Amino acid sequence: MHGRKAYELVKEFADGEKGHLKIFNNELFERAIEECNEHHNALQSLIRKMQEEGLEVQTARNAEHYGALIHHLSLIRNKRCLMAYV
């Protein structure tokens, strides 16, 4: 889940024949977008949970914080891969 589909997009692009572009893989692109949405939803859920517990999102160092960090970094990585593919 952590960036696999977006990585597949970039890998597919890199594995293409030199000097030729492959056909746009809309299916894999859409799956990468869905993966971004999953990360976004998980990130929002973890932040909401921390706020409900009265924790400061920026300074708390608990499991939810590190989980949110992983989802945030995965989301950024996916977006970078999607932009590189386009």
SVG drawing of the C-alpha trace seen along z (x, -y; Angstrom):
<svg xmlns="http://www.w3.org/2000/svg" viewBox="-12 -21 29 23">
<polyline fill="none" stroke="black" stroke-width="0.4" points="0.0,0.0 2.8,-2.5 3.5,-3.7 3.5,-0.4 1.1,-1.5 2.9,-4.8 6.2,-3.1 4.9,-0.6 4.0,-3.6 7.4,-5.1 9.1,-1.6 6.9,-1.0 7.9,-4.3 11.6,-3.7 11.5,-0.2 10.1,-1.5 12.1,-1.4 14.6,-4.3 13.2,-7.1 9.6,-5.8 6.8,-6.6 4.5,-3.8 0.8,-4.1 -0.6,-6.0 -1.6,-3.3 -4.9,-4.8 -5.8,-1.8 -2.6,-1.8 -2.7,-5.6 -6.3,-5.4 -5.1,-2.7 -2.3,-5.0 -4.9,-7.8 -7.0,-5.4 -3.9,-4.6 -3.4,-8.4 -7.0,-8.6 -6.5,-5.7 -3.4,-7.4 -5.3,-10.7 -8.2,-9.0 -5.9,-7.1 -4.0,-10.4 -7.1,-12.3 -8.4,-9.5 -5.2,-9.4 -5.1,-13.2 -8.7,-13.2 -8.0,-10.5 -5.1,-12.5 -7.3,-15.6 -10.0,-13.7 -7.5,-12.5 -6.5,-16.2 -3.0,-15.7 -1.1,-18.4 -0.6,-16.9 2.6,-18.8 4.4,-17.8 2.9,-14.4 5.2,-11.4 3.0,-8.4 1.9,-5.6 -0.7,-7.8 1.9,-10.5 4.3,-8.1 1.5,-6.4 0.3,-9.8 3.9,-10.6 4.2,-7.4 0.9,-8.0 1.9,-11.7 5.3,-10.7 3.7,-8.0 1.2,-10.4 3.9,-12.9 5.9,-10.1 2.9,-9.0 2.2,-12.5 5.8,-12.9 5.6,-9.6 2.3,-10.6 3.7,-14.0 6.8,-12.3 4.6,-9.9 2.5,-12.6"/>
</svg>
